[in-house]
Amino acid sequence: MAILWASPLLAQDFTTRFERSQGKETATYAECIAYYKKLDQRYPQISMLEIGNTDAGYPLHLVIYSGDKDFNFVSLHKKNKRIILINNGIHPGEPDGVDASMMLLRDLAQGKKQLPANVVLAVIPLYNIGGSLNRSEYFRVDQNGPDAFGSRGNARNLDLNRDFIKTDSRNSFTFQSIYQLTDPDVFIDNHVSNGADYQHIMTLLCTEYNKLGGSMGEFMHNTFTPGLYQLMKEKGYDLVPYVNHFGETPENGWMTFADVPRFSSGYTTLFSTFGFVPETHMLKPYPQRVAATYALMESFISFVSTHSEEIKALREKTKESVKTQKEFALEWNVDTTRFSYINFKGYEAGHKPSEVSGLPRLYYDRSRPFEKQVKFYDYMTAGNFVQKPAAYIIPQGWWNVLNILKNNKVLMQPLAHDTTIAVEVYHIADFKTALRPFEGHYLHNHVKVTSTRDSIHFRKGDLYIPMNQSANRYLVETLEPTAGDSFFAWNFFDAILTPKEGYSAYVFEDTAAAYVSRHPELRALMDEKKKSDSTFAGSADAQLHFVYEHSIYGEPGYLRYPVFRVSNM
């Protein structure tokens, strides 16, 4: 009698730790990666790639689910597939997406769910590996499960959801590589929300539609977001926007979240992707949160498949239009005069004496639920407009900036030989700097510049960046110094803020006197300043330094912004 041996692959158990623990536990980093490796080995429609490194020393993986077993994204885009990129565990204490994605890809592979033929999933299993390895049952003390999970800070104690522009982490550098590789039509960054108590299990932060702009913004506001709400309603979930409320409780309404480029969905907006940040509610039981995340990803798949051609056309139109767009807004503010109403299901709140301090404390009474219409301020107005140049030129010495631009597939041309080019030059006229560090930086703000025309000598190998590419919006937001998340704001160019040359006053006095006598216009300028500035008028040092700065002896690189604008012809 022949003995039939079971295939090891067929005998594999694909039950997740979440399921084995009845929803009490979440997978560790090692368990998560091992699980996807088994899926990769067992199912030919799943492939797991190592893309790059992270601060923890482990590679960042990308898991691709492609029904026709094609894992080449150039080919997939040519085949008219819609790419959904899903990021999990950017904050490992918010692991809902980690467990939901493991089950979703397994269920698709095993035929329990069907992935439409026009959709491909690209999943980052667990983004913040260092934070995940720092596992404890005591983090996020307010959260209702799972039993233990990772820390918000990564291996360098960075919050990775503030790192998409400054790219201090290897994680972010590798994420940018993944993003540019996949060029996703839709981006989903799974989170868990802190804040007020309410009945909703899932809230949704959408890329702000005014900021997204044009036909993509209209589609986001009028079709995409309402479509997701309806699909989730059919699954038993009432969505509301991410609860970013005024004051102590949400009843007075709230405003749309300003997802500036440092955040994940703010970054993806710069490259014409529909970006979303699902936020389950921290006080809901973990199984409910994972189920809601799973349901929302199903809803995304359904919507994207149904509207595949429209999404493709909108993105193509936007990518082309940004190449010729002449003016860009660098600032967005909520218009507090305009609002819509949303149906909010909350709990009555009150105050009672604190058992810690004896003073009044806030509490929510879950025995007193309510449902009411609240104001949602979801209209943003643009400001700080800048005209696009024909090109930027960045000297090769600023390699830290250039490396990030290259990683984002920015098209750049090294100058073939030394040359002098007429350019627009910014000088930093004024700025303020945060008094305390934020994510390793002292951010600059309220930046003011002056602009002049000059002929600058550039060297062979300096980078010429033409502004006729789909990365134009990214380039403007990072290279214009007055933008809130510009490379200047993030301290990349701080070396220009300190003079490197100087003078000995007793020696320069004679040189300055001779220079002023040959340049009466400088003397007139000094006299005018004396009239308006009494401190200046009474300071010999200030007047001598004034002459130095306005003479040929002044240091040309001091306060001169080293990103030069080539004017449109």
Summary of the structure (lengths in Angstrom):
residues: 569
radius of gyration: 27.7
end to end distance: 86.5
largest distance: 113.5
contacts: 1811
relative contact order: 0.10
helix: 34%
strand: 26%
